[in-house]
Amino acid sequence: MKIVVLGAGIIGIATAWYLLDEGHEVIVVDRQPDAALETSFANGAQISVSFCEPWANAGAPFKVAKWLLRDDSPLLFRPRLDPNQWRWGLSFLTQCTTAAFERNVEALVQLGRYSHESLKELVARTGIEYCRLERGILHFFSSQADYDNGAAGAEIMRRHGVDRRVLSREEVLKIEPALAGFGAQVAGGTFTPSDESGDAKVFTQQLARRCAERGAQFLYEHDILALQRAGDGIAAAHIAHTRTGERRTLAADAFVAAMGSYTPALVKPLGEHLAIYPAKGYSATLRLKKPEAASVVSLLDDSRKIAISRLGDHIRIAGTAELSGFDLNLDSPTARVRCAALVRRYEELFPGVADTREPNYWAGLRPSTPTNIPYIGRSSQARNLWINAGHGTLGWTHGAGSGRALAELIAGRRPGMRFGFYNA
């Protein structure tokens, strides 16, 4: 078939790759001049199959209420006159039960394993290099109470077959000696040796180049305006050049909506309502002044809810979530506080290791669902429209598997995992 993929982040590009494997003619459309220039650009860099707990849990409402007025809080909810935000929030509350949490964890672990297997095969097949480090992910705690909660969380994950190990302070420092200077404030940690890290932007752009070499057509710098319905399907996508305004109509046999947080607006006129809301995340990427003193194992700092990942001679500090619409501003008072908090925390952990004069701040909109489970499957409103969106903070983790799974669904095959595909 001729298939148009709308969106060139990690999800869209992975989908395009596996559609090419199935023998389809593929066209990828994106408003940016290259792949991975929005949410996939400067994320936390972690492939966190084993650290995939959904935000919604029994204690989440109390934490959100406590953090409501703090600009530097890990999860910031700023109420707006936005019915989509309130609907999302109410749906999120329905997931804050133990039963829902367990159910959602199971789905995320299943997708994570399938995706990690797919990524490994893809890297072996293509030889793409992207600052990959297969050193695991180390989650450290700064208080006994948080450590106890972390150990309980590890037990939940072990019930789902995840090898998450509970560590003493000494074991944490043995796995990542660079934390020694902060060691007195480490209560303990958990560790999953099978997880890894790497640069999502570099990987996605390299995979896009290989898709082009295999015959995929890329229409960069094109806004995606609307989908044109015809009977029970989609006949065409209307697009326009971002600079000239020149309009084009792309007819195809099938369409894939992989536009992250912007997917719901595209499909809403068709009667498709997706519970996806943007969660603004921040990162800082610092050049290392003392690479030999920097961490190599990818870290999760529980007290600040941030990820720290080594990318060659740079370090990436990323985290926080801000539910405040489609704002990408880095200059607002709130944004400045949240950006500065990332660098300040890194200096607390590793003083003098990185050059903080050029922090290379970035913000991206994570397409989040109340369950943290993405929509992967066929549209409920159009037989030839497929959805691959809503991956939240786990787009890099779930990218390869989501693209592979959707290509298999389009081919009429059931992917080999226990997962609730959309409209399957």
C-alpha positions in Angstrom: 0.0 0.0 0.0 0.9 3.7 -0.2 1.0 4.9 3.5 1.4 8.4 4.7 3.0 8.8 8.2 2.2 12.1 9.9 5.0 13.0 12.3 8.7 12.4 12.2 9.6 11.8 15.9 10.8 8.5 17.2 7.3 7.0 16.9 6.7 8.1 13.3 10.1 7.2 12.1 10.1 3.7 13.7 6.6 3.2 12.2 7.9 4.2 8.7 10.9 1.8 9.1 8.7 -1.2 9.8 6.2 -0.3 7.2 9.0 -0.4 4.7 9.8 -3.9 5.9 6.3 -4.9 5.0 6.8 -3.7 1.4 4.7 -0.5 1.6 5.4 2.8 -0.2 5.9 5.3 2.6 5.7 9.1 2.8 6.6 10.9 6.0 5.3 14.4 6.7 6.6 16.8 9.4 6.6 20.5 10.0 10.2 20.6 11.1 13.2 20.6 8.7 14.5 17.2 10.0 13.3 14.3 12.1 13.2 14.3 15.9 13.2 18.1 16.4 10.4 18.3 18.8 9.6 15.9 21.7 12.3 13.4 20.6 15.0 16.2 20.5 16.5 16.4 24.0 14.6 14.0 26.3 16.0 12.1 29.3 17.8 9.6 27.0 16.8 6.6 29.1 15.5 3.3 27.7 13.6 2.5 30.9 11.8 -0.7 30.4 12.0 -1.5 34.1 11.2 2.1 35.4 7.9 2.5 33.7 5.4 3.0 36.6 2.4 5.1 35.6 2.1 8.5 37.2 -1.4 7.6 38.5 -1.2 5.7 41.8 -3.0 5.8 45.1 -0.7 8.5 46.5 -0.6 10.7 43.4 -3.5 13.1 44.2 -2.0 14.0 47.6 1.4 14.7 46.0 -0.1 16.9 43.2 -2.0 18.9 45.8 1.2 19.4 47.9 3.1 20.5 44.8 0.4 22.8 43.4 2.0 26.1 44.4 5.7 25.1 43.9 7.2 26.3 40.6 10.0 23.7 41.0 7.7 20.7 41.9 8.3 17.5 40.0 4.7 17.4 38.7 3.1 20.9 38.3 -0.6 21.2 37.5 -1.6 24.7 36.6 -5.4 24.8 36.2 -6.6 26.5 33.0 -9.9 27.3 31.3 -9.3 24.3 29.2 -11.9 21.5 29.1 -9.4 19.1 27.7 -7.2 19.6 30.7 -10.0 19.1 33.2 -11.3 16.0 31.4 -7.8 14.6 31.4 -7.4 15.3 35.1 -10.6 13.7 36.0 -9.7 10.6 34.0 -6.3 10.6 35.7 -8.0 10.5 39.1 -9.9 7.3 38.1 -6.6 5.6 37.5 -5.3 6.4 41.0 -6.2 3.0 42.5 -4.1 0.0 43.3 -6.0 -2.2 40.8 -5.6 0.3 38.0 -1.9 0.8 38.8 -1.2 -2.9 38.6 -3.1 -3.3 35.4 -1.3 -0.3 33.8 2.1 -1.5 34.9 1.5 -4.9 33.3 0.7 -3.3 29.9 3.7 -0.9 30.1 6.1 -3.8 31.0 4.8 -5.9 28.1 5.2 -3.0 25.6 8.6 -2.1 27.1 10.0 -5.6 26.7 8.7 -6.0 23.1 10.1 -2.6 22.2 13.6 -3.2 23.8 13.9 -6.5 21.9 12.9 -4.6 18.7 15.4 -1.8 19.4 18.2 -4.3 19.9 17.4 -6.1 16.6 17.2 -2.7 14.9 20.6 -1.5 16.2 22.2 -4.8 15.2 20.7 -4.6 11.8 21.5 -1.0 11.0 24.7 -0.3 13.1 23.4 3.1 14.2 25.6 4.7 16.8 23.9 7.1 19.3 26.0 7.4 22.5 24.5 4.1 23.6 25.4 2.9 27.1 24.2 -0.5 28.2 25.0 0.1 31.9 21.5 -0.2 33.4 19.5 2.5 35.3 20.3 3.3 38.9 17.6 4.9 41.0 18.9 6.5 44.2 17.0 7.8 47.3 18.0 10.6 49.7 15.8 9.6 52.6 14.9 6.4 54.4 11.2 6.9 53.8 11.7 7.3 50.0 14.1 4.3 50.1 11.4 2.2 51.8 8.8 3.2 49.2 11.3 2.5 46.4 11.9 -1.0 47.8 8.1 -1.6 47.9 7.9 -0.4 44.2 10.7 -2.8 43.3 8.7 -5.6 44.7 5.7 -4.7 42.6 7.9 -4.7 39.5 9.5 -8.0 40.4 6.0 -9.5 40.5 5.7 -8.5 36.8 9.0 -10.2 36.0 11.2 -7.2 36.2 14.8 -7.6 37.6 14.8 -4.5 39.8 17.3 -5.0 42.6 17.2 -3.2 46.0 20.6 -1.8 47.0 22.3 -0.5 50.1 24.2 2.8 50.0 27.4 1.0 49.6 26.1 -1.0 46.7 24.8 2.2 45.0 28.3 3.7 45.2 29.9 0.6 43.9 27.7 0.7 40.8 28.3 4.4 40.2 31.4 5.6 42.1 30.9 9.1 40.7 28.2 9.6 43.4 30.8 9.2 46.2 30.9 12.9 47.0 27.1 12.8 47.6 27.3 9.4 49.2 26.5 10.5 52.8 23.1 11.7 51.5 22.2 8.5 49.7 19.9 6.2 51.7 20.0 3.4 49.1 18.7 2.7 45.7 17.3 0.3 43.2 19.0 -0.9 40.0 17.9 -2.6 36.8 21.0 -3.9 34.8 19.0 -4.6 31.6 18.0 -0.9 31.0 20.2 1.5 29.0 20.5 5.0 27.6 21.3 6.8 24.4 20.6 9.9 22.3 17.1 9.6 20.9 17.5 12.5 18.4 20.7 11.0 16.9 19.1 7.6 16.7 15.9 8.9 15.1 17.6 11.0 12.6 19.9 8.2 11.5 17.0 5.8 11.2 15.2 8.4 9.0 18.2 8.6 6.7 18.1 4.8 6.4 14.4 5.0 5.6 15.1 7.5 2.9 17.8 5.2 1.5 15.2 2.4 1.3 12.8 4.6 -0.7 10.8 6.5 1.8 9.8 10.0 0.8 10.1 12.8 3.3 8.1 16.0 3.2 9.8 18.1 5.8 8.7 21.7 6.5 5.1 20.9 5.8 2.2 21.7 8.2 -0.4 19.0 8.5 -3.7 20.8 8.1 -6.5 18.2 8.0 -7.6 14.8 7.0 -10.2 14.5 4.2 -12.9 11.9 4.9 -14.4 9.7 2.1 -17.1 7.3 3.2 -15.8 5.2 6.1 -12.2 6.1 5.5 -9.7 8.8 4.8 -9.0 9.8 1.2 -6.2 12.4 1.6 -4.2 14.5 4.0 -4.0 18.3 3.3 -0.6 19.8 4.0 1.1 23.2 3.4 4.7 24.3 3.2 5.6 26.1 6.4 7.4 28.9 4.6 5.7 29.4 1.2 2.2 28.3 2.2 1.9 26.2 -0.9 -0.8 23.6 -0.3 -0.7 19.9 -1.4 -3.1 17.0 -1.1 -1.7 13.6 -0.4 -3.9 10.7 -1.4 -3.0 7.3 0.0 -4.3 3.8 0.9 -3.7 4.4 4.7 -2.6 7.1 7.1 -0.8 6.9 10.4 -1.2 9.7 12.9 2.0 9.9 15.0 2.1 13.6 15.9 2.5 13.3 19.7 0.5 15.8 21.6 -0.9 17.3 18.4 -2.6 14.1 17.4 -6.0 14.6 19.2 -6.6 18.0 17.4 -6.0 16.3 14.0 -8.4 13.5 14.5 -11.1 15.3 16.6 -13.0 16.6 13.5 -13.5 13.0 12.5 -15.2 12.2 15.9 -12.1 10.6 17.4 -11.5 11.7 21.0 -8.1 10.7 22.4 -7.3 11.4 26.0 -3.8 12.8 25.3 -2.6 16.0 27.0 0.8 17.7 26.8 3.1 17.4 29.8 5.9 19.9 29.4 9.2 18.5 30.3 12.6 20.3 30.6 16.2 19.3 30.1 19.7 20.8 30.3 22.6 19.4 28.3 26.0 20.3 29.7 29.5 19.9 28.3 31.7 17.9 30.7 34.7 19.7 32.1 35.9 16.6 34.0 34.6 13.5 32.0 36.5 11.2 34.3 34.5 12.4 37.3 31.1 12.2 35.6 28.6 9.4 36.0 28.4 6.7 33.4 25.4 4.7 34.6 22.1 6.4 33.8 20.6 7.8 37.0 17.2 8.6 38.5 17.3 11.1 41.4 14.2 10.3 43.3 14.0 13.4 45.4 13.9 15.7 42.4 12.3 13.2 39.9 15.0 13.8 37.3 17.0 11.6 35.0 20.8 12.1 34.4 22.3 10.4 31.4 25.8 10.4 29.9 26.0 11.3 26.2 29.6 11.1 25.2 31.4 14.2 26.5 28.0 15.8 27.6 25.6 15.1 30.4 21.8 15.3 30.0 19.7 16.3 33.0 15.9 16.0 32.3 12.7 15.8 34.2 9.6 17.5 35.7 6.2 17.5 34.2 4.1 20.6 33.8 0.4 20.3 32.8 -0.2 23.7 31.4 -1.2 23.4 27.8 1.0 23.8 24.7 3.4 26.3 26.1 7.0 25.7 25.1 8.3 29.0 26.6 11.7 28.8 28.3 11.7 32.4 29.4 8.6 32.5 31.7 9.3 32.8 35.5 8.1 29.2 36.0 10.3 27.9 33.2 13.4 29.7 34.5 12.9 28.3 37.9 12.5 24.8 36.6 15.4 25.0 34.2 17.7 26.4 36.9 16.7 23.7 39.3 18.0 21.0 36.9 21.5 22.6 36.8 21.6 23.4 40.5 20.8 19.8 41.4 23.5 18.5 39.1 26.0 20.8 40.8 24.9 19.5 44.2 25.5 16.0 43.0 28.7 16.5 41.0 30.2 19.9 41.8 32.5 21.3 39.2 32.2 18.3 36.8 30.2 20.1 34.0 30.3 23.5 32.4 27.2 25.2 33.6 27.7 28.4 31.6 26.0 27.0 28.6 23.2 24.8 29.9 21.5 24.3 26.5 18.0 24.3 28.0 15.1 22.6 26.2 11.4 22.0 26.7 9.2 19.4 25.0 5.6 18.3 25.2 5.2 14.7 26.2 1.9 13.3 24.8 0.5 11.9 28.0 -2.5 9.7 28.7 -4.1 9.3 32.1 -3.0 5.6 32.2 0.5 6.3 30.6 -0.5 3.7 28.1 -0.3 4.9 24.4 -2.9 4.5 21.7 -1.6 2.0 19.2 -4.1 0.7 16.7 -6.9 1.5 14.2 -9.0 4.6 14.4 -12.6 4.1 15.6 -13.8 6.5 13.0 -11.9 5.6 9.8 -11.0 2.2 8.6 -7.7 3.3 7.0 -6.5 5.7 9.7 -4.1 4.3 12.3 -3.0 5.9 15.6 0.4 5.7 17.2 0.5 8.4 19.9 0.3 9.1 23.6 3.6 7.6 24.8 4.2 10.3 27.5 7.7 10.1 29.0 8.3 6.6 27.4 8.4 7.5 23.7 12.1 6.7 23.4 11.6 3.5 25.5 8.6 2.3 23.5 9.4 3.8 20.1 10.8 0.8 18.2 8.2 -1.6 19.5 5.3 0.8 18.9 6.4 1.2 15.2 6.8 -2.5 14.8 3.5 -3.4 16.4 1.6 -0.9 14.3 3.1 -2.2 11.1 2.1 -5.7 12.1 -1.5 -4.6 12.9 -1.7 -2.9 9.5 -0.6 -6.2 8.0 -3.3 -8.0 9.8 -1.0 -9.8 12.3 -1.3 -9.7 16.1 2.0 -8.5 17.7 3.5 -11.0 20.1 2.7 -9.4 23.5 -0.1 -9.0 25.9 -1.2 -5.5 25.2 -4.6 -3.8 24.7 -4.3 -2.3 21.2 -6.6 0.5 20.4 -9.8 -0.8 18.7 -8.2 -4.2 18.3 
